[in-house]
Amino acid sequence: MHYRRDIDGLRALAILPVLLFHAHVPGFDGGYVGVDIFFVISGYLITGIIAREVDDGRFSLARFYERRFRRIVPALGLMILVVLGLSAWLYLPGDLEGVPRSALAATLFASNLWFFTDTGYFAGGADVKPLLHTWSLAVEEQYYIGFPILLMLIARFAPRWRTAVVMAIAAGSLLLSIAMQRDTSGFAFYLLPTRAWELLAGASLALGVVPALKARWLRELVAWGGIAGIAFAVGCYDRDTLFPGIAALAPVLGAAALIHSAPGTSAGRLLGWAPLMGVGLVSYSLYLWHWPMIVFTEYATDMAITGWTRIAVIAGSFVAAILSWRFVERPFRDSQAMPARAIFRFTGATMALLCTLSLALMAAGPWPSRFAPTVLAQAAGRDDISPERKRCHDIFARGATPCVLGAAVPPDAMLWGDSHGVELAYALALEARAQGWALVQRTTSSCPPVLGYDAPRDARCAAANRAAFAALCANPAIRRVYLAAFWANGAFDDPAFVAKLDRSIAAIRAEGREVVLIGAVPPQPFDVPRRLAHLARAGRLAEAQGVARSWLDARTVHLRALFARWQAQGVRLIDPAVALCDARHCAIEQGGKPLYFDSHHLSVTGARLVIARGG
């Protein structure tokens, strides 16, 4: 295959949106689709090589994996080694334990399986996982375990059916991806069955499935249409877009259109522009290094990168990528300097070293001896959660029976809410136990207690709310309903959401039940236990303070007006700001204990304070 400058330029169109999305640059909220573009490029280039060698009868699995190891392992191994070292030095106990596990998975090209079970790509906690981005490498390598063998088998037993078989698999993968596009488990995002069609889109071009376009005007139209498709996805998608699935067609078909039509067009000349080519050449190393640099910078500073810090991290990512490409990638691709046997030995030794280091750090666990007791006391705030959280939260999704908390009597109250209600339910249960009453906990993640609300990424939310209301109506013994949610997330700027909550409150009151609305917990711009631990490490714990009260009041101005109206209608209000904030700032710790276990969920300590002062 002759060298194509435009494909290196297309690599730049893949990596730059990913980098800018991860760096929180405005206008690139859909930049994560760059990974899909990489899948198409990889499917095209590597399938072309495999198919030609299979057709010529000279394909060798050993030679194929030698090329893959040269391309993937050296830079990846160095990056994982650096990540393990920096994590062991910087990460607090609660954050460290996941890193060696993910490093082990990344070394074995199974990190997509690990992150599928561990966290969502857009979920909270993803920002402290420096190897999260390796999921896409795992998808590719899993694909290339089976695909060459498939082409060999087809060539031997059914050569005329190659196109049909490949397209059938691609169609099945695409249909599965569309069918699972509302999946919340991470299967559709992380795993090969719903991603294979993107690689096969490129493979179909390499196999000649799509006829060549001879008319210049048509190639121009298709190529610029491809750029428009990619630009649309990058600029218009965001974290709430159902992805992958139908939405993935825009970047995938856009990339395929450029690969198929760009040569000889103005779009192809644009992609062949030297600066874009340069970025494309270092795109693999840039992909490897940019995410750990962002994660570690944000972890050390306790805030998202902005301004000059963002510029410095982006520039540093390019410097690291260029150095990695020049001194790691290129030397290992030289078959004369590094013969095949040497690259296999190197790969084996690298994987053995990384597995050993990962297992050693896993055995060390949180390794608390790295920090002073004052630091550990603050870091422990992330574990100050309801002991009933695992058993009682998200029960609808598991089909479990709702928990009854408090005294050993029939419940006469219900807490209905999202994950913000879990610790508040436990704090209420402690009071209930002492006073001789009980409550039912019905909490569902990212699902406010609003009838008719349809969570963008979870079709079960509306069903869970309907079930909670039906259970309330069926149990007249429940006289009081507590409503708790992440009210400060901006939802009250949406009139439709307010109208639905209005109707929900009215429906509960129409059933003759008292409504107690637990107001907005002041969100913080940082992980509270981590910020307190870092301050304790620097001997500056006395400087700890949360957001300004003026900022909170401005953010919740609509919310407070609505609360005043509902109070006038007989709804009782528990306002966390009364317990947590003075005239200037909101507190994040009391008596040496964090009041939050992350940036916006109250710890048990914080929840008890809110209930004691407001309930």
Summary of the structure (lengths in Angstrom):
residues: 615
radius of gyration: 27.2
end to end distance: 71.9
largest distance: 82.7
contacts: 2127
relative contact order: 0.10
helix: 66%
strand: 7%
